[in-house]
Amino acid sequence: MRLLIVGTLKGQLTTATKIAMENGATVTHAEAAEQAMGVLRGGRGADLLLVDVGLDIRDLVMRLEAEHIHVPIVACGISNDARAAVAAIHAGAKEYIPLPPDPELIAAVLAAVANDARELVWRDEAMGRVIKLAQQIAGSDASVMITGESGTGKEVLARYVHSRSARAKRPFISINCAAIPEHLLESELFGHEKGAFTGAVARRIGKFEEATGGTLLLDEISEMDVRLQSKLLRAIQERVIDRVGGTKPVPVDIRIIATSNRNLNDAVREGTFREDLLFRLNVVNLKIPPLRDRPADILELAQHFARKYAEANGVPVRPISPDARTVLTTNRWQGNVRELENTIHRSVLMAQGDEIGPDAILTPDGDRLDLAKTAPAVAHATFAAEQVTRALVGRTVADVERDLILETLKHCLGNRTHAANILGISIRTLRNKLNEYADGGIPITPAGNGAADYQRLAPTG
């Protein structure tokens, strides 16, 4: 983790620096806000600012916002300066640390605020296969595409790949392509020169240059505008970038890891993602299965989060009761690991007695997770299931299969690949089935057309 200390910390600068370095941080020092901005613009970057509470923190926050630099601030001051601490928090600081600095407190804040303490935890063989492939390719410089549903842990896996690479001691820089407005993303990636646009008060080094020697994570890359994708492709192919407003190409030495929760092959067909860029990024694909498809990971992760949040909140570490384990393993976890983590965090705070029981496994609304569905909803679901079952009686398996395939294809507006993914069959199997139905004179939804348009495929002789 990269720590930038701003100010003298009331004479405690050396001590704070030593503590931070002992906890694995690389430390840079700036005397005041202007010097700090110079460090951030210059590409050395920071994951966290530790700022003397005697400085104008509000002014620093406003400077960062004006230049679209996103980095959390922790204020430091003498222990009895309560008024300054409150003012710092109101000004935009995330935390306040009293001086002289406490080693455990600084370590905890570094981990919590910089969010750099995420661990890769797994037990299920489905996830184990992904980890094995990640270990196998980590040492190379090949671009990696990590895919999976939201909340499955794509960024955690990206950090794992970086940590096992030859670039592990160099920066790991992450940028969320979906969280930054389109007109700012180019500057965030490639940097800009002074005066390149309104608000460009000084040269700013972008994420590509900041990550030089290390790894750049392009999170949710499917949300990037097609125009910017062409510039990204050039940067990957030629290992040079052009700052916005610049006249001279800048060489970069980075490894690219990208993530997406969408099917990028579909995005290519839809014209929202460049096929040549996908080829460049997808040298190795690490596909993380959803949590519901790796059940052995549910309890392993739950126990990990129970320990983590018990220690963070100063409460006893309680085991998860057998009944609570059943609740956890039978839930579908649509939000994946992120949803499970939040649920266990709540359970640690709500649990009473010696164990975490099912009464503590709650939804965000405070309902028991296993009782969250209301009686009317359950009744409606039961009725619907019975109606479907009755509709199947008296029909052959082949008829049911045919209707399922054709209705799924219709739902996908003729997109064969999407339909095959939903049905859980290969595209070849789907095409063979469709040819079989067409030979029998059955209308098939054509590829790329709306659901209302049909064509009758001529039987092949």
C-alpha positions in Angstrom: 0.0 0.0 0.0 1.2 3.5 -0.9 0.9 6.1 1.9 1.4 9.8 1.5 2.0 11.7 4.7 1.3 15.4 4.5 2.7 17.8 7.2 4.9 17.2 10.2 2.3 15.3 12.3 3.2 17.5 15.3 6.7 16.1 15.4 5.6 12.4 15.1 6.5 12.1 11.4 9.4 9.7 11.9 7.4 7.4 14.2 4.4 7.3 12.0 6.5 6.6 9.0 8.3 3.7 10.7 5.0 2.1 11.9 3.5 2.4 8.4 6.5 0.8 6.8 6.6 -2.0 9.3 3.0 -2.7 8.2 4.0 -3.1 4.6 3.3 0.5 3.3 5.6 2.5 1.0 5.8 6.0 2.4 6.2 9.4 0.7 6.3 12.7 2.5 5.0 16.1 1.5 5.3 19.3 3.6 2.0 20.8 2.6 -1.0 20.5 0.3 0.6 21.9 -2.8 3.5 19.4 -2.5 1.0 16.6 -1.9 -0.9 17.5 -5.1 2.4 17.5 -7.0 3.1 14.0 -5.8 -0.4 12.8 -6.9 -0.2 14.5 -10.3 3.3 13.2 -10.9 2.4 9.6 -11.0 3.8 8.3 -7.7 0.2 8.1 -6.5 -1.2 7.1 -3.1 -3.8 4.7 -1.7 -4.1 6.8 1.5 -3.2 10.3 2.7 -2.2 10.7 6.4 -2.6 14.5 7.0 -1.6 16.7 9.8 -4.8 18.0 11.3 -3.2 21.5 11.6 -3.3 21.8 7.8 -6.4 23.0 5.9 -8.0 19.6 5.2 -11.1 21.1 3.6 -8.9 23.0 1.1 -7.0 19.7 0.3 -10.3 17.8 -0.2 -11.5 20.5 -2.6 -8.2 20.4 -4.5 -8.6 16.7 -4.9 -12.2 16.9 -6.1 -11.4 19.7 -8.5 -8.8 17.5 -10.2 -10.9 14.3 -9.9 -8.3 12.6 -7.7 -9.9 9.9 -5.6 -7.9 9.0 -2.5 -9.1 8.7 1.2 -7.8 11.0 3.9 -7.0 10.2 7.5 -6.2 13.1 9.9 -3.7 13.0 12.7 -3.4 15.4 15.7 -2.6 15.5 19.4 -4.8 13.2 21.4 -6.7 16.0 23.3 -7.6 18.0 20.2 -11.2 16.8 20.0 -12.4 20.0 18.3 -9.8 19.7 15.5 -10.7 16.0 15.1 -14.4 16.8 14.6 -13.6 19.6 12.1 -11.3 17.2 10.1 -14.1 14.6 9.8 -16.6 17.3 8.7 -14.0 18.6 6.2 -13.9 15.2 4.5 -11.4 13.0 6.4 -12.4 9.4 6.8 -10.8 8.8 10.2 -8.9 10.6 12.9 -5.8 9.1 14.6 -4.5 10.7 17.9 -0.8 11.4 18.3 1.6 10.0 19.4 0.6 7.2 17.0 -0.5 3.8 18.2 1.0 1.0 16.1 -2.1 -1.2 16.2 -4.4 1.7 15.4 -2.4 2.8 12.4 -2.3 -0.8 11.1 -6.0 -1.2 11.5 -6.8 2.1 9.8 -4.4 1.4 6.9 -6.1 -1.9 6.3 -9.7 -0.6 6.7 -9.5 2.7 4.9 -7.3 1.5 2.0 -9.3 -1.7 1.9 -6.1 -3.6 1.3 -6.7 -6.5 3.6 -9.0 -8.6 1.4 -8.0 -12.3 1.4 -8.6 -14.9 -1.2 -10.5 -17.7 0.7 -11.8 -20.8 -1.0 -12.4 -24.5 -0.4 -14.7 -25.6 -3.2 -13.1 -27.5 -6.1 -14.9 -25.3 -8.7 -13.1 -22.3 -7.3 -9.9 -24.3 -6.8 -9.7 -24.9 -10.6 -9.8 -21.2 -11.2 -7.1 -20.5 -8.6 -4.9 -23.2 -10.1 -5.1 -21.6 -13.5 -4.4 -18.2 -11.9 -1.3 -19.5 -10.2 -0.2 -21.1 -13.5 -0.3 -17.8 -15.5 0.5 -15.3 -12.7 4.2 -15.3 -13.5 3.7 -14.3 -17.2 3.0 -10.8 -18.6 -0.1 -12.1 -20.5 -3.2 -10.0 -20.3 -6.0 -11.5 -18.2 -9.7 -11.2 -18.4 -11.6 -12.1 -15.2 -15.3 -12.6 -15.7 -18.1 -13.4 -13.3 -21.3 -12.0 -11.7 -21.1 -8.9 -9.5 -19.8 -9.7 -6.1 -17.9 -12.9 -6.9 -14.5 -11.4 -6.1 -13.0 -10.4 -9.4 -10.8 -7.7 -8.0 -9.6 -9.9 -5.2 -8.5 -12.5 -7.8 -6.8 -9.8 -9.8 -4.8 -8.7 -6.7 -3.9 -12.4 -6.1 -2.6 -12.7 -9.7 -0.5 -9.5 -9.2 0.8 -10.7 -5.8 2.2 -13.9 -7.4 3.8 -12.2 -10.4 7.2 -10.8 -11.0 5.6 -7.3 -10.6 4.4 -8.0 -7.1 6.6 -5.3 -5.6 5.5 -2.7 -8.1 2.1 -0.8 -8.0 -1.3 -2.4 -8.4 -3.5 0.3 -9.8 -7.3 -0.2 -10.2 -9.8 2.0 -12.1 -13.5 1.3 -12.2 -14.5 2.1 -15.8 -18.2 2.2 -14.8 -17.8 4.7 -11.9 -16.1 7.5 -13.9 -18.0 9.7 -16.3 -17.2 9.0 -19.9 -15.7 12.5 -20.6 -13.3 12.1 -17.6 -12.2 8.5 -18.1 -9.7 9.2 -20.9 -7.9 11.7 -18.6 -8.0 9.2 -15.7 -6.4 6.5 -17.9 -3.9 8.5 -19.9 -3.4 11.7 -17.9 -3.5 15.2 -19.3 -1.3 18.2 -19.9 -1.8 21.6 -18.3 -4.5 23.6 -20.1 -5.8 20.5 -22.1 -9.3 21.4 -20.9 -11.1 23.5 -18.4 -9.9 22.6 -14.9 -6.6 21.1 -16.1 -4.5 23.4 -13.9 -1.4 21.3 -14.1 0.0 18.2 -15.8 -1.7 15.1 -14.4 -0.2 11.6 -14.7 -2.9 8.9 -15.6 -3.3 5.4 -14.3 -1.3 3.9 -17.1 1.8 5.8 -16.1 1.1 5.4 -12.4 1.1 1.6 -12.9 4.4 1.5 -14.8 6.3 -1.5 -13.8 3.2 -3.0 -12.2 -0.3 -4.1 -12.9 -3.3 -2.0 -14.1 -6.8 -3.4 -13.4 -9.5 -2.1 -15.7 -12.6 -3.0 -13.7 -15.9 -3.4 -15.5 -14.3 -2.7 -18.9 -17.5 -3.5 -20.7 -18.8 -0.1 -19.7 -16.0 1.8 -21.6 -17.1 3.9 -24.6 -16.2 2.4 -28.0 -14.3 5.5 -29.0 -12.0 5.2 -25.9 -11.6 1.5 -26.6 -9.6 2.3 -29.8 -7.2 4.4 -27.8 -6.9 1.6 -25.2 -6.2 -0.9 -27.9 -3.3 1.2 -29.2 -1.9 1.5 -25.7 -1.9 -2.2 -25.2 -0.5 -3.0 -28.6 2.2 -0.4 -28.8 2.9 0.1 -25.1 2.7 3.9 -25.5 0.0 6.3 -24.5 -0.9 9.9 -25.4 -1.8 12.3 -22.6 -4.9 14.4 -23.3 -3.5 17.6 -24.9 -0.1 16.0 -25.2 2.1 16.0 -28.3 4.6 13.3 -27.4 3.9 9.6 -27.0 4.8 8.2 -23.5 6.1 4.6 -23.2 4.5 2.5 -20.4 5.5 -1.0 -19.0 2.4 -2.6 -17.4 0.4 -5.8 -17.3 -3.3 -5.4 -18.0 -6.0 -7.3 -16.1 -9.6 -6.5 -17.0 -12.9 -7.6 -15.4 -16.5 -7.8 -16.6 -19.8 -9.1 -15.3 -21.2 -9.1 -18.8 -20.8 -11.6 -21.7 -18.3 -9.6 -23.9 -18.9 -11.9 -26.9 -22.5 -10.7 -26.9 -21.2 -7.1 -26.5 -19.1 -7.6 -29.6 -22.1 -8.8 -31.6 -24.1 -5.8 -30.3 -21.4 -3.4 -31.5 -20.7 -2.0 -28.0 -17.3 -3.7 -27.6 -14.4 -4.0 -30.1 -13.6 -7.6 -31.1 -9.9 -6.8 -31.6 -9.7 -5.3 -28.1 -11.3 -8.4 -26.7 -8.7 -10.6 -28.4 -5.9 -8.5 -26.8 -7.4 -8.6 -23.3 -8.7 -12.2 -23.3 -5.3 -14.0 -23.7 -6.3 -15.9 -20.5 -9.8 -16.0 -19.1 -10.4 -16.6 -15.4 -14.2 -17.2 -15.0 -15.3 -17.1 -11.4 -18.3 -19.3 -10.7 -21.2 -17.7 -8.7 -21.2 -18.5 -5.0 -24.3 -20.8 -5.4 -22.2 -23.0 -7.7 -19.4 -23.5 -5.2 -21.3 -24.5 -2.0 -18.2 -25.5 -0.1 -17.0 -21.9 -0.2 -20.1 -20.6 1.5 -19.2 -21.9 5.0 -15.5 -21.3 4.5 -16.1 -17.7 3.7 -18.7 -17.3 6.4 -16.3 -18.5 9.1 -13.6 -16.2 7.7 -16.0 -13.2 7.8 -17.2 -14.1 11.3 -13.7 -14.0 12.6 -12.8 -10.8 10.7 -15.8 -8.8 11.9 -15.7 -10.1 15.4 -12.1 -8.8 15.7 -12.9 -5.6 14.0 -15.9 -4.9 16.3 -14.2 -6.1 19.5 -16.7 -8.9 20.2 -16.1 -12.6 20.9 -15.5 -14.9 18.0 -18.6 -17.1 17.9 -18.9 -20.3 15.9 -21.8 -20.6 13.4 -24.4 -23.0 14.7 -25.5 -26.1 12.6 -29.0 -24.5 12.0 -27.4 -21.3 10.9 -25.1 -23.2 8.6 -28.1 -24.8 6.9 -29.6 -21.3 6.4 -26.4 -20.1 4.8 -25.9 -23.1 2.5 -29.5 -23.2 1.2 -29.6 -19.5 0.3 -29.0 -18.7 -3.4 -26.8 -15.6 -2.7 -27.7 -13.5 -5.7 -25.2 -10.9 -4.5 -22.5 -13.6 -4.2 -19.6 -13.1 -1.8 -20.4 -9.4 -1.3 -23.9 -10.3 -0.1 -22.6 -13.1 2.1 -20.0 -10.8 3.7 -22.6 -8.1 4.6 -24.9 -10.8 6.0 -22.2 -12.3 8.3 -21.1 -8.8 9.4 -24.7 -8.2 10.5 -24.9 -11.6 12.2 -21.7 -10.9 14.2 -23.3 -7.7 15.6 -26.7 -9.3 16.2 -25.7 -12.6 17.6 -26.4 -13.4 21.3 -25.1 -16.3 23.3 -22.2 -18.6 22.5 -23.1 -19.2 18.8 -24.3 -17.3 15.7 -27.7 -18.9 15.3 -30.3 -18.5 12.5 -32.0 -15.7 14.4 -28.9 -13.6 13.7 -28.8 -14.4 10.0 -30.8 -11.4 8.8 -31.6 -9.6 5.6 -30.8 -5.8 5.3 -34.4 -5.2 6.3 -33.9 -7.1 9.5 -35.9 -10.2 8.6 -34.6 -13.7 9.2 -33.0 -14.8 6.0 -34.7 -18.2 6.0 -38.1 -16.6 6.7 -37.8 -13.6 4.4 -40.4 -14.8 1.9 -43.9 -13.9 3.1 -46.6 -16.5 3.3 -48.6 -15.1 0.3 -45.4 -15.1 -1.8 -44.7 -18.7 -0.9 -48.3 -19.7 -1.7 -48.2 -18.0 -5.1 -44.9 -19.7 -5.9 -46.4 -23.1 -5.0 -49.5 -22.4 -7.1 -47.4 -21.4 -10.1 -45.3 -24.6 -9.7 -48.4 -26.8 -9.6 -49.8 -25.1 -12.7 -46.6 -25.7 -14.7 -46.5 -29.3 -13.5 -50.1 -29.9 -14.7 -49.3 -28.4 -18.1 -46.5 -31.0 -18.6 -48.7 -34.0 -17.9 -49.4 -36.1 -21.1 -46.6 -34.5 -23.1 -43.4 -36.2 -24.3 -40.0 -35.2 -23.1 -39.1 -34.3 -26.7 -42.1 -32.0 -27.0 -41.2 -30.2 -23.7 -37.6 -29.9 -24.7 -38.6 -28.4 -28.1 -40.9 -25.8 -26.6 -38.3 -24.9 -24.0 -35.6 -24.4 -26.6 -37.9 -22.4 -29.0 -39.3 -20.2 -26.2 -35.8 -19.5 -24.9 -34.6 -18.5 -28.4 -37.6 -16.3 -28.8 -36.8 -14.6 -25.4 -33.3 -14.0 -26.6 -34.5 -12.4 -29.9 -32.8 -15.1 -31.9 -29.4 -14.8 -30.2 -28.1 -18.4 -30.4 -25.2 -18.0 -28.0 -27.3 -16.3 -25.3 -30.0 -19.0 -25.6 -27.4 -21.8 -25.4 -25.9 -20.2 -22.2 -29.4 -20.0 -20.6 -30.2 -23.5 -21.6 -26.9 -24.9 -20.4 -26.1 -26.6 -23.7 -23.4 -26.0 -26.3 -24.0 -23.8 -29.3 -23.4 -26.8 -31.5 -26.1 -28.8 -29.7 -28.5 -25.9 -30.0 -27.9 -25.5 -33.8 -28.4 -29.3 -34.3 -31.7 -29.1 -32.5 -32.8 -26.1 -34.5 -31.9 -27.8 -37.8 -33.9 -30.8 -36.6 -37.0 -28.6 -35.9 -36.6 -26.7 -39.2 -36.5 -30.0 -41.1 -39.8 -30.8 -39.6 -41.3 -27.4 -40.8 -41.3 -25.7 -37.4 -40.8 -21.9 -37.5 -37.5 -20.7 -35.9 -36.7 -17.2 -34.6 -34.0 -15.9 -37.0 -30.8 -14.6 -35.6 -30.7 -10.9 -35.0 -34.4 -10.1 -35.6 -37.2 -9.3 -33.2 -39.3 -11.9 -31.5 -42.3 -11.3 -33.8 -40.4 -12.1 -37.0 -40.1 -15.7 -38.0 -38.7 -17.6 -40.9 -39.4 -21.2 -42.0 -36.1 -22.9 -42.7 -36.2 -25.0 -45.8 -35.6 -28.7 -45.1 -32.2 -29.8 -46.2 -32.0 -32.8 -48.5 
